[in-house]
Amino acid sequence: MIRSSSTPLLLVLGLVYASVAYGYTFVGCTNVVNPTTGDPAAISVANAALCNNYCAPTADSAPYFYYNVQSQSCVCTSQAPTAAIYPTGGASDNAGNCNSGYATAYKLATTFTFTNCDGSADPSSSVTYYVNTPGECFTSCRTYGQAFFSVYRQNNQFTCLCAASSTPYASNNDPRNCGSAGWFRYYHSAESSASGLARRQLREKLDMAKKERQRSERFCPRGLTACAVEGWDSYECIDTSSELESCGGCVFGEYGSSYNSTSVGTE
């Protein structure tokens, strides 16, 4: 009998998401900050942490913020730093400390932590994307241990790589300024990586349950199971939860199943 229900799995999926702490992470330096209509008003605060506190409540609509250490200006915005505004040669050291006159760009509500900027990415990176924003790279790599992006000037995008391991890839002694050259490198905590694995497994279970439900409902109304009829290429719709002879499943297997895994015996 098919009793697939996604509700418990969705509940667990929600708990998995809730157990992971979201923070903010460095994504570059720029002297071009253009907030748009609808973004929160810019304010002056003492540091980036306070800017994050101010911008975090509106992260859904304005998922980035820019903080200028010299002017103490805090800008929450929907505008991600584009590949075109990353300075050639960089505007910071490889640890993400921006030069004077530049604002530091951060991505809100992410589980990734910035490692450094380097000339190489993890060679085990098995997935490559071309994305328009750093946030899109984090989304693409959300179930992986590490994410890397670099500026791809040719089409004003970013090259994004994902790697399975959550252990930060060791530098090849090739530090780069965080700009248009080299890789911005990020990792997930062990907790976040475990959460990503759990999410993948839950999604697979949800997909399987959905496919089983759709297969069953091809033949019978919801709540009834298409049970094969012995000796015939046919079926009958049975409520296996109440049909005494079915013993909680189909006696001769479910019709349309390639393996008849729900076949049961009779006493």
N, C-alpha and C positions, 0 to 999 in steps of 0.2 A: 504494500500500500504506500502511496506517495503522500507524505504529510510534510512536504517541504514548506517551511515558513522562514522568511528572511528576517522577521522581527527580532528574534534573539541575537542573530548574527549582527544585525545593524546596531543593536544595543551594545554589544561587545565592541564593535568597531568604534562607536562613539566613545566608549570608555578608554580605548587605546589612544585615541586622539587626545582625550582630556588629560591623559597621564603624562604627556610630553610638554615640557616647558618651551614656550616660544620666546625669542629674544630679538635683538637687532644685530646686524652685522655689516661691516665695512664693505662697500662695493666700488669705491673710487674717489678721486679728487677732481673738482671742476671749479671753474670760475664763471660758469653759465648756470644760473638758477632762475628758472622761469615758472613760478607757481601759476596755476590756472584758476579761472573762475570756479568757485565752489570749494576750493581748498581752504583749510583753516587759516586764520590770520597769523602772520608771522609774529614771533615774539622774541624777546631777549632773555636768555637764560645762561647760567654760569658754566654749563658743561653739556656734553652729548647725552649723558644719562638723563638729565632733566628734560632735554629736548625729546628724548624717547618717551618719557612719561607723559609729556604733553601731546605727542602725536599718536601714541599707541591706541587710544580710544577710537580714532578715525582711520585705523589701518586698512579697513575694508575698502574705503573709497580713496584713501591717500596712503598707499603702502610704502612710500619712501620719505625720508627726511634728510635735510641738508643742514649741517651745523658749521658755522665759521668761528673758529677759536678766537680770532682777533676782534671781530665785531660782536661776538656772542649772539649772532643772529640764528634763529631756529625757524626753519621753513618745512612744514609738512605738505606733501604734494602727491598728486597722482602721476606726476611726470618722472619716469625713470631716467637715469643717465643713459643717453644713447651712445653708440659706439663712436659717433663723430666728435663728441665733446671730450673724449679722453686725450689728454695732451701727449703729443709725440715726445718720447723720452721720459715721460712720467712727471708727476708733480708731487712725489712723495718718496720716502725710502721704501724698502721692500716690506716693512712692517705696517705700512698703511698710515704713517704720520704725514699729513699733507703739508706742503710748503706754505709759507706765508702768502696770504692773498687768495688762497683757495679754500673752498668749502668742502667738507668731508661728506660724502654721500653714503647713506645707510639704507639697508632694506629692513623694513619692519616685519614682525611676525614670521620669523624663520627659525628653523631648528639647526641651521648650519652655522658653524663658527669659523671665522676667518683664520687661516694659518699664516700665510705670507704670500708674497709675489715672487715668482721664480721663473727661470728660463725653461723649465720642463714640467710636465704633468705626469701623473702616475702611468707608467707604461701598461699597467693591467687594465686601464680604462677601456671598457668594451662597448660603450654606447656613446655615439656622437650626435649632437644636434646643432642646428644653426638657429639661434634665437634672437629676439629683438631687445630683450632686457636681461639683466642679471637675475631678476626674480623668476623669469621663465626658465632659466637654467636650474634654479633651485627646485622649481616645481617638477621639471623633467627628471631630476635626480633625487626626488624626495624619498624614494625607497632604497637609495644606495648610501654607502658609507661616506663617500667623498664626491665633491663636485669641483670642477675647474672651468673657468671661462677665460677667453682671451679676445681681444678686439680683432674683428675681421673687417678690415677697411674696405675690401673690394665691394661688398654689398651693404655696408653700414650695419652689420650684425655682429653677433658674438658667436664664436665657436665654443660649444659646451660639451664637456666630457664627464662621464659618470664612472666611478670605480666602486667595486663592492666593499672593499676593506674600509673600516672606520679608523684605522691607524693612519695618521697623517704620513703621507709619502715623504721620505727623506729627501732633502735638497741635494742637488748635484753640485753644490758650491757655485751656483750660477744665479745669484740674487739679482733681481731686476726691480727697477722702480715700478710702482703700481700705475702704469699708464697704458699706452697703446702697444707696448712690447711685453712679451712674457705672459705668464699665467697667474690669474688670481686663484688661490687655492683654498679650499674649505673642507671641513670634515664634520661628521655627525658624532655626537657622543654615543657611547655604547647603548645607552637607554634609547636614544632616537633610532639607532640602527636596528635594535631589537623590535622597536615599535614598527619600523618599516617592514620587517619580515612578517610580523603579525598581521599587518594590513594586507600584504600580498596574499597570505594564506587565507585570510577572511574573504578577500575579494574572490579568490578561486572558489571557495565554498559557496559564496553567494551566486557566482556564475553557474556552478554545477546545479545548485538548487533551482535556479531560474530555468535552466535548460530542461531539467527533469519535469518541472511544472508545465512548461510549454509543450513538452513531448506528450505528457499525459492528457493535456487539454486539447490536443489535436483531435482526439477520438471521443472524449466524453466531457460532459459538463463538469464544472469545478466541484470537487467533493467526491466525484466518482472516479474509479480506476478502470481502465480498459484491460480486462483480463482475457487472456487467450482461451479459446474453446478447444478442448482436446480433439485432435484429429481433423481440425478444420482451420483454414486460413481466415479466421474470423475472431470476433471478440464480443464480450458483453460488458456493459457498464455496471460495476458493482461498488457498493459502499462497503469497502473491506473492513471498516471499523465496526460494522453491525452485522454483516453477513456471517452467520455461524460457521458455515462450511469453509469459508476462506481462511479462517484462523489468523486474521490480521494481514493477509497478503493474497496474492493470486495463486490458486492451486497449481495452475499450469503456466505460471509466469505472466508478466505483463505483455500485452500485445504491442509490438513495435520495438520491444527491447531486444538488443542484439545478444544479450547474455542472460535474460530472464533471471536477474538477480533476486527478484522478489518471490520466486517460486517457493511454496511451502508444502510440508507434508500434512497428511491427515491421520488421525488416530483410528 
